[in-house]
Amino acid sequence: MTTTASESLDSATGKPDPAFIRRAVELADLNAVRVALFQHTKDPEIAALPVAMQLDDAGRELLISKTTAWLEKNARPGMPEEPPQDEMRQLMNLATKEEMGDLEFDARRELAAFQPFPFQVNWTGKRPELPEGFQVAVIGSGFSGLAMAVQLENLGIPYVVLDRQPDPGGTWTIHRYPDIRVDTISITYEFPFEKNYPWKEYFGRGADVQSYLEHISKKYGVYENTRFHHTLEKATFDEERNVWALEASTPDGTVSLEANVLVNALGTFTNPRTPNFPGVEDFGGIIIHPSRWPKGLDLTGKRVAVIGNGSTGVQMVAPIAEQVEQLYVFQRTPQWISPRDKYGKPIEPEVRWLLDNFPGYWNWWRYMAIAALFGTHGFLVADPEWQAQGGAWNPMNDKLRDDLTAYIKAQTNGDESLISRLIPDYAPFSRRPVVDNGWYKALTRDNVELVTDSIEHLTETGIKTSDGRMLEVDIIVAAIGFDIIKYLWPAEYRGTEGVDVHDLWATDGPRAYLGMMVPQFPNMFMLYGPNSQPLSGGTGLPIWYMVWSAYAAQCMIRMLEEGHSRVEVKREAYDRYNAALDVEASSLLLMNEYGNPEKNYYINEHGRIQVSAPWYGPEFHRMCTQVDWNDLEIS
Ligand code: NAP
């Protein structure tokens, strides 16, 4: 039974009793506890403890009892000052028990978020006088648009945000399918400048993420600079005046405006794939793409098909299975689907208390949760020696493959007819990892059937499969993903000499310099643009939104401080960067046959990597924070 915080508060002192505090520590991330306690006490016994996974019973008890005792005396709200650089490095090394190099230190030192606005860039001196009417247009008020807007707000640069939705939150305003929630833990899927946000669950639900983003928009002054119901239709660069002429459609007609700088924060999963199965027009029931889930749709007692087992399809199957009469789960390609600790669980009152009363715990919990991603590069690079001994890719990846295979077998109760169809023939980490929300277990229910025969065509009453079966359904959920290749789409973007961005990209799909800039498109940036999804030793997307928006802000700062009006990437730099990117990508798992490249939205129809940044995370961070001014032209 969970105790509430108030039940365990001492009525005389207002403090929780020791048993409550101990429970809080036991439930916490013990790595974060270890570092936070050491930061306060400098206790060598705590410093000597290994990482949580390697703690023996005695070490665990030592850590828990010392922390409980410290909190009994010292618990209080607040956050410690950022430690000096040397101490910070010592704490970060202590956190992971690994000595990091300078490259890694620079990329990671702000992750624990002790400063008010980590990753914020600033004027070199006093803010210069801005040209009259100067403004930046940010397209999109989702995570990345808000990151940009807050940077601009802090710099005092006027801006306007345009968003086609009625509320802030981007993808989180439109997705509302059953059990939608983040599948990366919320402590990493949040902005580092909003301290200790009171998430209700470890993995925030979709509506809570939207509320969070609305809260950010309102608290940091972005909301009043946002024009909702504005859909960008056309952006044309005026070479004479170095401004962007924008046209947006609104419920009241077309609106024109000008911006000196255009920042596209459109998201990657913007354009849903059309469910164009043969016979689709004959189907008499409802076909839904999850991004267009009808409000109030009642699935009770219905016969439903869910097509697709990406992150979206997998997330919704178990809750749908509980409501419907019959559910057909269509799988075209098996996925590696893995469990997450505390997925779907509320943050316990004890842990909430700890977050509010153990200064530094929130910071180190963030750091440790992000640190779980530091090693991902290791999954992607082949080990030829290991392969020569009969290994498939490298020891780390093969071990994960074995663990996940065992997981599939356990979840399906050893049902061979399921297992033989569920184990992928490609390596884990080739595609975007999918998180299990009870998907495998749901397949074992009496009212659920896994269908691996392909869809031949739809009829008025259901789906005909390639083995000749007719599956009668009322509702088809086409969780078939998004047209990822369509960056900056469907709006029209025209740069210098009237060039259309889509013509520029016609050869082999969208490209950019650092995922952000395109030649002939001056004063224009993309956040989460082509080849920017960090694959390797990354830090989670919200941090990257801060990093990319800080890059755009650095360009604007320099342009404005030098009294110029135009910043653009040189074509030579764009070509050189992309050639190097293709070489770097070629050695990665997902471009290798064993990574199943033809079945991966990270790779485009031209066979080149398009979504992902192939660089080692800290290296990509360096490229995006230490601007190489030789690659840019400012005039
Ligand atoms: P997705 O990963 O592209 O998956 C699409 C699925 O539909 C695949 O299983 C695909 O099969 C199948 N499919 C596509 N066309 C089909 C067809 N004609 N017939 C049968 N099956 C077809 O798309 P998604 O699941 O929407 O996920 C996209 C991304 O959104 C994720 O990778 C993630 O980054 C993000 N996301 C995040 C969350 C979260 O954080 N909570 C939740 C959902 C999504 P094949 O594998 O054979 O191509």
Boltz pocket constraint, residues with backbone or C-beta under 6 A from the ligand:
constraints:
  - pocket:
      binder: B
      contacts: [[A, 180], [A, 181], [A, 182], [A, 183], [A, 184], [A, 269], [A, 307], [A, 308], [A, 309], [A, 310], [A, 311], [A, 312], [A, 313], [A, 315], [A, 330], [A, 331], [A, 332], [A, 333], [A, 432], [A, 433], [A, 455], [A, 479], [A, 480], [A, 481], [A, 482], [A, 599], [A, 601]]
      max_distance: 6.0
